[in-house]
Amino acid sequence: MGVYRARDLVRIPGLLSLSRLPLAAAFPFAVERPRAAVAILAAAAASDALDGWYARSTHQVTATGTALDPVTDKLFVLTVAVTLVRRALLSPLDVLWMSTREVAELPLVLAIAASPRLRLRRAALASANVPGKVATAFQFVTATAALVGMPHTGWMIGATAVAGAFAAATYWVRAVRSDPPSTTVGRGAAC
């Protein structure tokens, strides 16, 4: 299970993860129409929730899927962030605060992508991380608020940063606890 396989890309969980790529490509074109942009955000959020749930509930968790999901998440979030900055709906600093979780998780994602042993361990221990889902929800709500020009978006950005930091901490704690120190790569293993 620690091996990447192309056939896992065309299973339902892989296709759900991959669906975020065309959604990311469409987002910059939809940003001028807030309803369309919010619909794209909602579709991406739904695919993010469904891919992992479906993989776990149907025993289709794979190394490919555990690597693909965070990559497509990051690509989607990056596209939304760059678009919102280019349209002056958020500042680069706002986006950095909203990306607290992604920045803090990056070493774990890279370690898992580089190590077949860590991919195997990640796939074997796959489970939803509630703080991570909450942080994602905050990101989507904050991006929506920026799109439609809601007041108090600054407070939402702060709440998103706090939720992201908490989620990242839970990923790191789970990674360190799930892998004995003698086999931990850089103190960060599977998240």
MIPA-498508 format. One line per field, with one value per residue (C-alpha): residue in one letter; x, y, z. Coordinates in nm, 4 decimals, padded with zeros to 6 digits. Layout:
<sites>
drenro = (A_...)
px = (X_...)
py = (Y_...)
pz = (Z_...)
</sites>
This chain:
<sites>
drenro = (M_G_V_Y_R_A_R_D_L_V_R_I_P_G_L_L_S_L_S_R_L_P_L_A_A_A_F_P_F_A_V_E_R_P_R_A_A_V_A_I_L_A_A_A_A_A_S_D_A_L_D_G_W_Y_A_R_S_T_H_Q_V_T_A_T_G_T_A_L_D_P_V_T_D_K_L_F_V_L_T_V_A_V_T_L_V_R_R_A_L_L_S_P_L_D_V_L_W_M_S_T_R_E_V_A_E_L_P_L_V_L_A_I_A_A_S_P_R_L_R_L_R_R_A_A_L_A_S_A_N_V_P_G_K_V_A_T_A_F_Q_F_V_T_A_T_A_A_L_V_G_M_P_H_T_G_W_M_I_G_A_T_A_V_A_G_A_F_A_A_A_T_Y_W_V_R_A_V_R_S_D_P_P_S_T_T_V_G_R_G_A_A_C)
px = (00.0000_00.3023_00.3420_00.1956_-00.0287_-00.1824_-00.4953_-00.5763_-00.6245_-00.9329_-01.1050_-01.3837_-01.1718_-00.8971_-01.1449_-01.3025_-00.9590_-00.8715_-01.1987_-01.0410_-00.7980_-01.0572_-01.2355_-00.9077_-00.8656_-01.2195_-01.1984_-01.0011_-01.2583_-01.5516_-01.4230_-01.5995_-01.9279_-01.9372_-02.2183_-02.0227_-01.7039_-01.8860_-02.0347_-01.6824_-01.5673_-01.8633_-01.7932_-01.4278_-01.5254_-01.7672_-01.5060_-01.2583_-01.5040_-01.6211_-01.2923_-01.1513_-01.4853_-01.5540_-01.2036_-01.2257_-01.5829_-01.5176_-01.1668_-01.0093_-00.7431_-00.4222_-00.0808_-00.1705_-00.4862_-00.3169_-00.0598_-00.3046_-00.5589_-00.3285_-00.1633_-00.4945_-00.6068_-00.2940_-00.3202_-00.6833_-00.6133_-00.3111_-00.5158_-00.7914_-00.5372_-00.3476_-00.6735_-00.8042_-00.4737_-00.4609_-00.8173_-00.7206_-00.9871_-00.7196_-00.3649_-00.0656_-00.0438_-00.4107_-00.3407_-00.0349_-00.2448_-00.5144_-00.2463_-00.1087_-00.2015_-00.0544_00.2733_00.3062_00.2128_00.4467_00.7365_00.4995_00.3564_00.7066_00.8240_00.5230_00.5643_00.9317_00.9056_00.7285_00.7359_00.5647_00.3082_00.2289_00.1978_-00.0189_-00.2513_-00.2768_-00.3629_-00.5893_-00.8619_-01.0366_-00.8820_-01.1646_-00.9476_-00.8246_-01.1802_-01.2713_-00.9700_-01.0727_-01.4259_-01.2870_-01.0769_-01.3753_-01.5984_-01.3302_-01.2654_-01.6405_-01.6561_-01.3753_-01.5498_-01.8772_-01.7222_-01.8622_-01.7710_-01.5382_-01.3390_-01.0274_-01.1651_-01.2456_-00.8889_-00.7633_-01.0008_-00.8861_-00.5223_-00.5952_-00.7940_-00.5130_-00.2443_-00.4464_-00.5059_-00.1369_-00.0443_-00.2799_-00.1256_00.2246_00.1242_-00.0403_00.2657_00.5108_00.2944_00.2199_00.5818_00.8393_01.1368_01.3788_01.1923_01.0786_01.2120_01.2910_01.0504_00.7607_00.6082_00.2616_00.0005)
py = (00.0000_00.2329_00.2416_00.5027_00.3456_00.5246_00.3097_00.4633_00.7977_00.6680_00.5249_00.7379_00.8871_00.9808_01.1329_01.3348_01.4692_01.5392_01.7297_02.0167_02.0800_02.1956_02.3811_02.5620_02.6420_02.7837_02.9953_03.2912_03.3245_03.3106_03.5584_03.8483_03.6666_03.6024_03.3454_03.1368_03.1711_03.0675_02.7685_02.6633_02.6973_02.4877_02.2178_02.2034_02.1810_01.8982_01.7048_01.7532_01.6107_01.3260_01.1874_01.0815_00.9703_00.7543_00.6042_00.5105_00.3801_00.1615_00.0503_00.2266_00.4158_00.4107_00.5722_00.7513_00.8917_00.9988_01.1912_01.3220_01.4712_01.7212_01.8139_01.8953_02.0778_02.2920_02.3645_02.4691_02.6868_02.8434_02.9280_03.0849_03.2791_03.4146_03.5098_03.6933_03.8801_03.9722_04.1066_04.3016_04.1206_04.0003_04.1151_03.8796_03.9015_03.7999_03.4961_03.4061_03.4133_03.2033_02.9527_02.8896_02.5210_02.4628_02.6302_02.4321_02.1010_02.1349_01.9395_01.6496_01.6478_01.6457_01.3662_01.1502_01.2145_01.1161_00.8030_00.4794_00.3726_00.6922_00.6653_00.3122_00.4248_00.7240_00.5040_00.2490_00.5196_00.7238_00.8984_01.2297_01.5045_01.7134_02.0213_02.0001_01.9911_02.2870_02.4825_02.4052_02.5227_02.8480_02.8959_02.8478_03.0769_03.3461_03.3265_03.3551_03.6562_03.8231_03.7485_03.9058_04.1915_04.0976_04.3183_04.1795_03.9706_04.0629_03.8872_03.5851_03.5792_03.5754_03.2949_03.1005_03.1423_03.0168_02.7185_02.6437_02.6569_02.4243_02.1816_02.1802_02.1106_01.8113_01.6747_01.7093_01.5491_01.2599_01.2187_01.2095_00.9752_00.7355_00.6660_00.5415_00.7813_00.5272_00.5364_00.8984_01.1035_01.4499_01.3989_01.4215_01.1062_01.0312_01.2878)
pz = (00.0000_00.0269_-00.3537_-00.5865_-00.8516_-01.1504_-01.1322_-00.7932_-00.9680_-01.1490_-00.8420_-00.6979_-00.4155_-00.6629_-00.9054_-00.6245_-00.5297_-00.8932_-00.9387_-00.7451_-01.0327_-01.2897_-01.0097_-00.9360_-01.3057_-01.3225_-01.0068_-01.1497_-01.4282_-01.1867_-00.9284_-01.1009_-01.0418_-00.6664_-00.6868_-00.9360_-00.7318_-00.4130_-00.5987_-00.6984_-00.3375_-00.2227_-00.4826_-00.3785_-00.0111_-00.0898_-00.2867_-00.0021_00.2494_00.0284_-00.1039_00.2315_00.3719_00.0667_00.0666_00.4339_00.4217_00.1149_00.2194_-00.0797_00.1143_-00.0917_-00.0827_-00.4045_-00.2490_00.0720_-00.1339_-00.3957_-00.1549_00.0184_-00.3126_-00.4807_-00.1650_-00.1669_-00.5403_-00.5038_-00.1998_-00.3714_-00.6803_-00.4700_-00.2632_-00.5646_-00.7328_-00.4257_-00.3890_-00.7598_-00.7353_-00.4184_-00.2164_00.0287_00.0973_00.0793_00.4595_00.4903_00.2746_00.4793_00.7970_00.6310_00.5230_00.8722_00.8586_00.5136_00.6016_00.9249_00.7596_00.4615_00.6180_00.6959_00.3430_00.1915_00.4221_00.3329_-00.0397_-00.0256_00.1878_00.0880_00.4540_00.5661_00.2850_00.3990_00.7592_00.6600_00.4566_00.7383_00.9926_00.7655_00.9561_00.9420_01.1487_01.2920_01.3624_01.0014_00.8693_01.0924_00.9636_00.6050_00.6773_00.8204_00.5055_00.2762_00.4837_00.4991_00.1245_00.0669_00.2980_00.1025_-00.2265_-00.1256_00.0734_00.4132_00.7072_00.9746_00.7264_00.9271_01.2328_01.0191_00.8900_01.2495_01.3442_01.0380_01.1412_01.4936_01.3630_01.1162_01.3843_01.6068_01.3186_01.2263_01.5874_01.5953_01.2741_01.4195_01.7515_01.5689_01.3471_01.6354_01.8447_01.5586_01.4694_01.7191_01.7570_01.6074_01.2754_01.2693_00.9813_01.1060_01.3996_01.1542_01.0164_00.8948_00.9764)
</sites>
